[in-house]
Amino acid sequence: MGRVSQAQAEENRRRVVDTASRLFREQGTHVSVADLMKAAGLTHGAFYKQFASKEALVEEATAHAFAELARRHSAGLERYDGQRAAAQQALIDAYLSVEHRDDPADGCPVAALATDIAREGGAREARRVYAEGVADFAGFLAGDDQDGIARLCTLFGALVLSRATKGSPLSGEILAAARGLD
């Protein structure tokens, strides 16, 4: 079997990072390398040609997830002609929706990765990337009359609790209550 071109290697790496970002948000960082590579459509051996370790991939996939979030923030600002309060409210409404609750793979990395990042003992870089992403998100949520960190904590808590109680009436009540706080 021949070697892959540099362009193909870069595409493979991008596919692995994108797949890992989604799977980690959906299932947690405990997803095996074998399962991850299968989901990406590549061989297990190809992983070690691209990444020094799984921890390195967790770091890169976390950064990728937060970059997606930042792009959504920018797109929201653009959609609302730079009107920050309108873009923030649209984001909050989407964040506290049943659709977001039910789609962690494409959802917020703050809520999806918090527990795994907290448990990653040796993954200091992933924790740093996560902390920077949380700070950036809180900064986006800050307003003249709102503390971004408090707002983010409300969103995060409501989303996590609504996911944990999914299937019960309480799940929707949690989302509605948090929407009423903003």
TAGI-V394707 format. One record per residue. N is the residue number from 0. SS is DSSP state (helix for helix, strand for strand, loop for the rest). Layout:
n;ss
N;SS
N;SS
//
This chain:
n;ss
0;loop
1;loop
2;loop
3;loop
4;loop
5;helix
6;helix
7;helix
8;helix
9;helix
10;helix
11;helix
12;helix
13;helix
14;helix
15;helix
16;helix
17;helix
18;helix
19;helix
20;helix
21;helix
22;helix
23;helix
24;helix
25;helix
26;helix
27;loop
28;loop
29;loop
30;loop
31;loop
32;helix
33;helix
34;helix
35;helix
36;helix
37;helix
38;helix
39;helix
40;loop
41;loop
42;loop
43;helix
44;helix
45;helix
46;helix
47;helix
48;helix
49;helix
50;loop
51;loop
52;loop
53;helix
54;helix
55;helix
56;helix
57;helix
58;helix
59;helix
60;helix
61;helix
62;helix
63;helix
64;helix
65;helix
66;helix
67;helix
68;helix
69;helix
70;helix
71;helix
72;helix
73;helix
74;helix
75;helix
76;helix
77;helix
78;helix
79;loop
80;loop
81;loop
82;loop
83;helix
84;helix
85;helix
86;helix
87;helix
88;helix
89;helix
90;helix
91;helix
92;helix
93;helix
94;helix
95;loop
96;loop
97;helix
98;helix
99;helix
100;helix
101;loop
102;loop
103;helix
104;helix
105;helix
106;loop
107;loop
108;helix
109;helix
110;helix
111;helix
112;helix
113;helix
114;helix
115;helix
116;helix
117;helix
118;helix
119;loop
120;loop
121;loop
122;loop
123;helix
124;helix
125;helix
126;helix
127;helix
128;helix
129;helix
130;helix
131;helix
132;helix
133;helix
134;helix
135;helix
136;helix
137;helix
138;helix
139;helix
140;helix
141;loop
142;loop
143;loop
144;loop
145;loop
146;loop
147;helix
148;helix
149;helix
150;helix
151;helix
152;helix
153;helix
154;helix
155;helix
156;helix
157;helix
158;helix
159;helix
160;helix
161;helix
162;helix
163;helix
164;loop
165;loop
166;loop
167;loop
168;helix
169;helix
170;helix
171;helix
172;helix
173;helix
174;helix
175;helix
176;helix
177;helix
178;helix
179;helix
180;helix
181;loop
//
